[in-house]
Amino acid sequence: MDFNAIIKRVIALVTSPKTEWEKIKNEPMTTADMFLKYAVILAAIPAIAGFIGYSVIGISFGFGTVRVPVGTSLVWAILTYVLSLAGVFVMALIIDALAPSFGSQKDMNRSLKAVLFSYTATWVAGILFIIPSLGILVGLVSLYTLYLLYVGMEILKEPPKDKLMGYFVVSLVVAIVVYFVIGLIVSRVAFGSLYTAGLFR
């Protein structure tokens, strides 16, 4: 795996997204290429950072710091990792299915590119999970993902300009639902015993 290429792509998507999206549009990639050479690496960042943050750094409450048992953190990390990758694929499927309704062509490869590479900001921001109290900032930084998705859909899916915003908004609603479902599954499965104990609400 070419880590230098991954770093260059991350920097380019953050600093000059339109130019990088054009490169991505014209770059031949299979689904395996996108996942194995990019997504599986970056998606590990929030999972690993969160594992360290929850079990080593701990979560600060008013009465002190609570460190989550290693087994619980491991389950959380694995679920976060696997479901974030699955969520990318599900979103791409839905965006591709919606394409004809907004004057765009069905093209799963381009739909997957648009979703997968737009997640770059979210995955990189996941490093903040290493300090659990900063976890809320992940959501704020991840807002850049929405901008990346908007630009990516414009360049890769090429809908008519008057339908782009509608296409994006519907896709955004899908993204929110996917994120909510993933978050609910991860928190309830991984931290179920802690909810029962009353540490989380």
Backbone as numpy.savetxt, mean C-alpha at the origin, in Angstrom:
# Nx Ny Nz CAx CAy CAz Cx Cy Cz
17.99 -9.57 -7.22 17.15 -8.38 -7.22 18.03 -7.14 -7.22
17.71 -6.18 -8.06 18.50 -4.97 -8.18 17.95 -3.91 -7.24
18.56 -3.83 -6.04 18.08 -2.88 -5.03 18.33 -1.44 -5.47
19.38 -1.22 -6.22 19.66 0.13 -6.72 18.53 0.60 -7.64
18.04 -0.31 -8.48 16.94 0.02 -9.38 15.68 0.34 -8.60
15.44 -0.42 -7.52 14.27 -0.17 -6.68 14.35 1.21 -6.04
15.53 1.53 -5.49 15.72 2.83 -4.83 15.54 3.97 -5.83
16.09 3.81 -7.02 15.96 4.84 -8.05 14.50 5.05 -8.43
13.77 3.95 -8.54 12.35 4.06 -8.90 11.56 4.75 -7.79
11.84 4.41 -6.55 11.16 5.04 -5.42 11.40 6.55 -5.43
12.65 6.93 -5.57 13.00 8.35 -5.58 12.34 9.06 -6.75
12.35 8.42 -7.91 11.77 9.03 -9.11 10.26 9.20 -8.97
9.57 8.21 -8.39 8.13 8.31 -8.21 7.76 9.41 -7.23
8.63 9.65 -6.27 8.36 10.69 -5.26 8.70 12.08 -5.79
9.78 12.19 -6.55 10.26 13.50 -6.98 9.77 13.93 -8.36
9.58 12.98 -9.27 9.11 13.33 -10.62 8.17 12.25 -11.12
6.99 12.14 -10.49 6.08 11.03 -10.79 5.60 10.96 -12.24
5.31 12.08 -12.86 4.80 12.03 -14.23 5.82 11.43 -15.19
7.07 11.85 -15.03 8.13 11.31 -15.89 8.31 9.82 -15.64
8.27 9.42 -14.38 8.47 8.01 -14.04 7.30 7.15 -14.50
6.08 7.70 -14.41 4.93 6.93 -14.88 5.02 6.66 -16.37
5.55 7.61 -17.13 5.72 7.40 -18.56 6.71 6.26 -18.81
7.76 6.20 -17.99 8.73 5.11 -18.12 8.08 3.78 -17.79
7.30 3.77 -16.70 6.63 2.55 -16.27 5.64 2.08 -17.35
4.94 3.04 -17.94 3.95 2.72 -18.98 4.59 1.96 -20.15
5.77 2.37 -20.52 6.42 1.78 -21.70 7.39 0.65 -21.36
7.53 0.35 -20.09 8.46 -0.70 -19.67 7.74 -2.05 -19.64
8.23 -3.03 -20.39 7.57 -4.34 -20.38 7.76 -5.04 -19.04
6.67 -5.42 -18.40 6.72 -6.10 -17.11 5.60 -7.13 -17.04
5.91 -8.27 -16.49 4.87 -9.26 -16.22 4.39 -9.04 -14.79
3.30 -9.70 -14.44 2.81 -9.63 -13.06 3.88 -10.11 -12.10
4.58 -11.17 -12.46 5.65 -11.70 -11.62 6.76 -10.67 -11.45
7.11 -9.99 -12.53 8.15 -8.96 -12.45 7.77 -7.88 -11.42
6.54 -7.41 -11.51 6.10 -6.32 -10.64 6.11 -6.73 -9.17
5.65 -7.94 -8.92 5.58 -8.39 -7.53 6.95 -8.81 -7.00
7.62 -9.69 -7.73 8.87 -10.26 -7.22 10.04 -9.28 -7.23
10.05 -8.37 -8.18 11.18 -7.44 -8.30 10.93 -6.09 -7.65
9.73 -5.90 -7.10 9.43 -4.59 -6.51 8.53 -4.70 -5.27
7.31 -5.16 -5.49 6.32 -5.12 -4.41 6.71 -5.96 -3.19
7.20 -7.17 -3.40 7.51 -8.02 -2.24 8.63 -7.43 -1.38
9.45 -6.59 -1.98 10.51 -5.94 -1.21 9.96 -4.78 -0.40
9.26 -3.87 -1.08 8.76 -2.68 -0.39 7.65 -2.99 0.61
6.81 -3.96 0.30 5.72 -4.31 1.21 6.24 -4.87 2.53
7.48 -5.33 2.53 8.08 -5.87 3.76 8.45 -4.76 4.74
8.60 -3.53 4.26 9.04 -2.43 5.13 8.08 -2.19 6.29
6.79 -1.93 6.05 5.89 -1.72 7.19 5.73 -2.95 8.07
5.78 -4.14 7.46 5.62 -5.37 8.24 6.78 -5.56 9.22
8.00 -5.39 8.73 9.17 -5.56 9.58 9.27 -4.44 10.60
9.03 -3.21 10.16 9.10 -2.06 11.08 8.07 -2.20 12.18
6.87 -2.63 11.82 5.82 -2.79 12.82 6.14 -3.90 13.81
6.72 -4.98 13.30 7.10 -6.09 14.19 8.10 -5.60 15.24
9.10 -4.85 14.80 10.10 -4.30 15.72 9.46 -3.29 16.67
8.62 -2.43 16.10 7.99 -1.39 16.92 7.10 -1.94 18.01
6.26 -2.91 17.68 5.32 -3.44 18.66 6.00 -4.29 19.73
7.00 -5.08 19.33 7.60 -6.02 20.27 8.86 -5.52 20.95
9.60 -4.61 20.32 10.85 -4.12 20.90 10.69 -2.72 21.49
10.18 -1.80 20.70 10.01 -0.42 21.18 8.82 -0.33 22.12
7.72 -0.93 21.72 6.53 -0.93 22.57 5.59 0.21 22.25
4.35 0.08 22.73 3.31 1.08 22.53 3.13 1.86 23.82
3.24 3.16 23.74 3.14 4.01 24.93 1.69 4.36 25.22
1.28 4.08 26.45 -0.03 4.48 26.95 0.19 5.43 28.12
-0.89 5.96 28.65 -0.75 6.90 29.77 -0.11 6.27 30.99
-0.27 4.96 31.16 0.24 4.29 32.34 1.60 3.63 32.11
2.15 3.78 30.91 3.46 3.20 30.63 3.55 2.66 29.22
4.50 1.78 29.01 4.74 1.20 27.68 4.39 -0.28 27.68
3.64 -0.68 26.68 3.25 -2.08 26.53 3.94 -2.66 25.32
4.62 -3.78 25.51 5.25 -4.48 24.39 4.41 -5.69 24.03
4.05 -5.76 22.79 3.20 -6.84 22.31 4.02 -8.12 22.24
3.46 -9.26 22.65 4.18 -10.53 22.56 4.69 -10.78 21.13
5.87 -11.37 21.06 6.51 -11.60 19.76 5.60 -12.38 18.82
4.94 -13.40 19.32 4.06 -14.21 18.48 2.94 -13.38 17.87
2.36 -12.50 18.67 1.27 -11.63 18.20 1.78 -10.67 17.12
2.95 -10.08 17.39 3.54 -9.16 16.40 3.89 -9.87 15.10
4.34 -11.11 15.23 4.70 -11.88 14.04 3.46 -12.15 13.19
2.36 -12.51 13.84 1.11 -12.74 13.12 0.68 -11.45 12.43
0.76 -10.33 13.15 0.41 -9.02 12.58 1.26 -8.72 11.35
2.57 -8.96 11.47 3.49 -8.65 10.37 3.19 -9.50 9.14
2.96 -10.78 9.35 2.68 -11.68 8.23 1.37 -11.31 7.55
0.34 -11.04 8.34 -0.95 -10.67 7.77 -0.87 -9.34 7.03
-0.17 -8.37 7.64 0.00 -7.07 7.00 0.69 -7.22 5.65
1.71 -8.03 5.63 2.50 -8.24 4.42 1.68 -8.92 3.32
1.09 -10.05 3.67 0.36 -10.85 2.68 -0.87 -10.11 2.17
-1.64 -9.51 3.10 -2.88 -8.86 2.69 -2.64 -7.55 1.95
-1.52 -6.88 2.23 -1.24 -5.65 1.47 -0.96 -5.99 0.01
-0.26 -7.09 -0.22 0.01 -7.54 -1.58 -1.28 -8.03 -2.25
-2.09 -8.75 -1.50 -3.36 -9.22 -2.05 -4.27 -8.04 -2.36
-4.23 -7.01 -1.49 -5.06 -5.84 -1.69 -4.72 -5.11 -2.97
-3.44 -5.07 -3.30 -2.99 -4.44 -4.55 -3.62 -5.16 -5.74
-3.59 -6.46 -5.72 -4.12 -7.24 -6.84 -5.63 -7.08 -6.95
-6.32 -7.10 -5.80 -7.78 -6.94 -5.81 -8.16 -5.57 -6.35
-7.46 -4.54 -5.90 -7.74 -3.19 -6.40 -7.52 -3.09 -7.89
-6.46 -3.69 -8.37 -6.17 -3.67 -9.81 -7.28 -4.36 -10.59
-7.77 -5.47 -10.08 -8.87 -6.18 -10.74 -10.11 -5.29 -10.85
-10.41 -4.59 -9.76 -11.61 -3.75 -9.74 -11.44 -2.54 -10.66
-10.26 -1.90 -10.59 -10.01 -0.75 -11.46 -10.08 -1.16 -12.93
-9.58 -2.35 -13.23 -9.63 -2.82 -14.61 -11.06 -3.11 -15.03
-11.85 -3.67 -14.12 -13.25 -3.98 -14.43 -14.05 -2.70 -14.66
-13.69 -1.62 -13.96 -14.40 -0.35 -14.08 -14.01 0.42 -15.34
-12.88 0.08 -15.93 -12.33 0.87 -17.04 -13.32 1.20 -18.15
-14.06 0.22 -18.70 -14.97 0.54 -19.79 -16.05 1.56 -19.42
-16.43 1.59 -18.15 -17.46 2.53 -17.70 -16.98 3.97 -17.73
-15.67 4.15 -17.80 -15.10 5.50 -17.80 -14.28 5.77 -19.06
-14.63 5.08 -20.13 -14.00 5.33 -21.41 -12.57 4.87 -21.53
-12.17 3.95 -20.65 -10.80 3.42 -20.68 -10.83 1.98 -21.17
-9.67 1.47 -21.56 -9.57 0.10 -22.04 -9.22 -0.85 -20.90
-9.83 -2.03 -20.95 -9.43 -3.05 -19.98 -8.03 -3.54 -20.35
-7.14 -3.45 -19.40 -5.75 -3.89 -19.58 -5.21 -4.15 -18.19
-5.27 -5.42 -17.78 -4.90 -5.77 -16.41 -3.45 -5.41 -16.10
-2.58 -5.53 -17.08 -1.18 -5.21 -16.84 -1.03 -3.75 -16.46
-1.69 -2.86 -17.20 -1.60 -1.43 -16.89 -2.33 -1.09 -15.58
-3.43 -1.76 -15.34 -4.17 -1.52 -14.09 -3.31 -1.92 -12.89
-2.64 -3.05 -13.01 -1.77 -3.51 -11.92 -0.60 -2.57 -11.73
-0.02 -2.09 -12.83 1.06 -1.11 -12.73 0.60 0.12 -11.96
-0.58 0.64 -12.33 -1.09 1.86 -11.71 -1.26 1.71 -10.21
-1.81 0.58 -9.79 -2.05 0.37 -8.36 -0.75 0.04 -7.63
-0.03 -0.92 -8.15 1.16 -1.41 -7.45 2.21 -0.32 -7.23
2.53 0.44 -8.27 3.57 1.45 -8.11 3.08 2.67 -7.34
1.77 2.90 -7.32 1.26 4.01 -6.51 1.38 3.71 -5.02
1.44 2.43 -4.67 1.58 2.04 -3.26 2.98 2.34 -2.71
3.89 2.77 -3.57 5.26 3.05 -3.14 5.32 3.94 -1.91
4.58 5.04 -1.92 4.62 5.99 -0.80 4.15 5.34 0.50
3.08 4.54 0.42 2.55 3.88 1.61 3.56 2.89 2.18
4.16 2.09 1.31 5.12 1.09 1.79 6.36 1.75 2.39
6.88 2.78 1.75 8.07 3.45 2.28 7.75 4.15 3.59
6.57 4.78 3.67 6.17 5.46 4.91 6.02 4.48 6.06
5.83 3.20 5.72 5.67 2.17 6.75 6.85 2.03 7.68
8.00 2.60 7.32 9.17 2.56 8.20 8.86 3.25 9.53
7.88 4.16 9.52 7.51 4.89 10.73 6.88 3.98 11.78
6.42 2.81 11.37 5.84 1.87 12.32 6.88 1.38 13.33
8.13 1.62 13.06 9.17 1.17 13.99 9.04 1.90 15.32
8.40 3.07 15.30 8.02 3.77 16.53 6.50 3.86 16.50
5.81 2.95 17.18 4.36 2.84 17.08 3.60 4.16 17.25
4.10 5.04 18.09 3.41 6.31 18.31 3.39 7.18 17.06
4.28 6.88 16.10 4.32 7.64 14.85 3.47 6.98 13.76
2.84 5.88 14.12 2.05 5.14 13.15 0.99 5.97 12.46
0.41 6.93 13.21 -0.64 7.76 12.62 -0.11 8.58 11.44
1.20 8.87 11.48 1.80 9.66 10.39 1.86 8.87 9.09
1.83 7.54 9.21 1.86 6.72 8.00 0.67 7.06 7.12
-0.49 7.21 7.76 -1.69 7.56 7.01 -1.57 8.90 6.32
-0.94 9.86 7.00 -0.79 11.20 6.42 0.18 11.18 5.24
1.32 10.53 5.45 2.31 10.44 4.37 1.74 9.65 3.20
0.93 8.66 3.53 0.37 7.80 2.50 -0.62 8.52 1.59
-1.03 9.72 1.96 -1.91 10.48 1.09 -1.26 10.72 -0.27
0.06 10.70 -0.27 0.78 10.88 -1.55 0.49 9.72 -2.49
0.13 8.59 -1.91 -0.25 7.44 -2.71 -1.44 7.77 -3.60
-2.36 8.56 -3.06 -3.54 8.93 -3.83 -3.16 9.77 -5.04
-2.21 10.68 -4.83 -1.75 11.50 -5.95 -1.07 10.62 -7.00
-0.24 9.70 -6.53 0.44 8.79 -7.46 -0.58 7.96 -8.24
-1.62 7.51 -7.56 -2.64 6.71 -8.23 -3.37 7.55 -9.28
-3.67 8.79 -8.94 -4.36 9.68 -9.88 -3.53 9.87 -11.15
-2.26 10.21 -10.96 -1.38 10.43 -12.11 -1.17 9.14 -12.87
-1.01 8.04 -12.15 -0.81 6.75 -12.78 -1.99 6.33 -13.64
-3.20 6.56 -13.12 -4.40 6.22 -13.89 -4.52 7.11 -15.13
-4.16 8.37 -14.97 -4.24 9.29 -16.10 -3.31 8.85 -17.24
-2.10 8.45 -16.87 -1.10 8.11 -17.89 -1.24 6.68 -18.40
-1.51 5.74 -17.51 -1.57 4.34 -17.93 -2.93 3.92 -18.45
-4.00 4.38 -17.81 -5.34 3.96 -18.22 -5.93 4.86 -19.30
-5.43 6.07 -19.41 -5.80 7.01 -20.47 -7.31 7.20 -20.66
-8.04 7.47 -19.59 -9.47 7.74 -19.77 -9.65 9.14 -20.35
-10.81 9.44 -20.93 -11.06 10.81 -21.39 -10.91 11.78 -20.21
-10.40 12.96 -20.47 -10.14 13.91 -19.39 -11.37 14.21 -18.55
-12.55 14.25 -19.19 -13.76 14.58 -18.45 -14.26 13.41 -17.59
-13.65 12.22 -17.75 -14.05 11.07 -16.96 -12.97 10.63 -15.97
-11.81 11.26 -16.06 -10.70 10.86 -15.19 -11.04 11.01 -13.72
-11.59 12.17 -13.33 -11.88 12.39 -11.92 -12.91 11.39 -11.40
-13.95 11.13 -12.18 -14.95 10.15 -11.75 -14.34 8.77 -11.58
-13.50 8.39 -12.52 -12.81 7.11 -12.47 -11.94 7.03 -11.21
-11.25 8.13 -10.93 -10.37 8.17 -9.76 -11.17 8.09 -8.46
-12.26 8.86 -8.39 -13.06 8.90 -7.16 -13.65 7.53 -6.85
-14.18 6.87 -7.86 -14.74 5.53 -7.65 -13.63 4.58 -7.21
-12.46 4.71 -7.82 -11.31 3.87 -7.44 -10.87 4.18 -6.02
-10.98 5.46 -5.63 -10.61 5.86 -4.27 -11.54 5.22 -3.25
-12.83 5.19 -3.57 -13.79 4.53 -2.68 -13.43 3.06 -2.52
-13.05 2.43 -3.63 -12.64 1.03 -3.59 -11.41 0.87 -2.70
-10.45 1.80 -2.84 -9.23 1.74 -2.04 -9.54 1.84 -0.56
-10.45 2.74 -0.20 -10.83 2.92 1.21 -11.45 1.64 1.76
-12.33 1.04 0.98 -12.98 -0.20 1.41 -11.94 -1.31 1.59
-11.02 -1.44 0.61 -9.99 -2.48 0.69 -9.11 -2.26 1.92
-8.69 -1.00 2.14 -7.85 -0.68 3.30 -8.58 -1.01 4.60
-9.87 -0.65 4.67 -10.65 -0.89 5.88 -10.76 -2.37 6.18
-11.07 -3.15 5.15 -11.23 -4.59 5.34 -9.91 -5.22 5.77
-8.81 -4.83 5.12 -7.49 -5.37 5.47 -7.15 -5.00 6.90
-7.35 -3.73 7.26 -7.04 -3.29 8.62 -7.86 -4.01 9.66
-9.13 -4.24 9.35 -10.01 -4.93 10.29 -9.56 -6.37 10.49
-9.27 -7.04 9.40 -8.82 -8.44 9.48 -7.52 -8.55 10.28
-6.56 -7.69 9.93 -5.26 -7.75 10.60 -5.38 -7.47 12.09
-6.10 -6.42 12.45 -6.19 -6.04 13.86 -6.95 -7.08 14.68
-8.03 -7.59 14.12 -8.83 -8.54 14.89 -8.18 -9.91 15.01
-7.51 -10.34 13.96 -6.85 -11.65 14.02 -5.58 -11.58 14.86
-4.75 -10.56 14.60 -3.47 -10.47 15.29 -3.61 -10.01 16.73
-4.49 -9.02 16.95 -4.58 -8.42 18.27 -5.88 -8.78 19.00
-6.53 -9.84 18.56 -7.81 -10.22 19.16 -7.75 -10.38 20.67
-6.70 -11.02 21.15 -6.59 -11.25 22.60 -6.36 -9.95 23.35
-5.69 -8.99 22.70 -5.44 -7.70 23.35 -6.71 -6.86 23.39
-7.55 -6.99 22.38 -8.84 -6.30 22.41 -9.68 -6.87 23.56
-9.63 -8.19 23.69 -10.40 -8.84 24.74 -9.93 -8.40 26.11
-8.61 -8.20 26.22 -8.05 -7.77 27.50 -8.31 -6.30 27.78
-8.82 -5.59 26.80 -9.16 -4.19 27.02 -8.04 -3.22 26.76
-6.92 -3.69 26.17 -5.80 -2.77 25.90 -6.06 -1.93 24.68
-6.79 -2.49 23.69 -7.15 -1.76 22.49 -8.67 -1.65 22.40
-9.12 -0.58 21.79 -10.57 -0.40 21.58 -10.83 -0.11 20.12
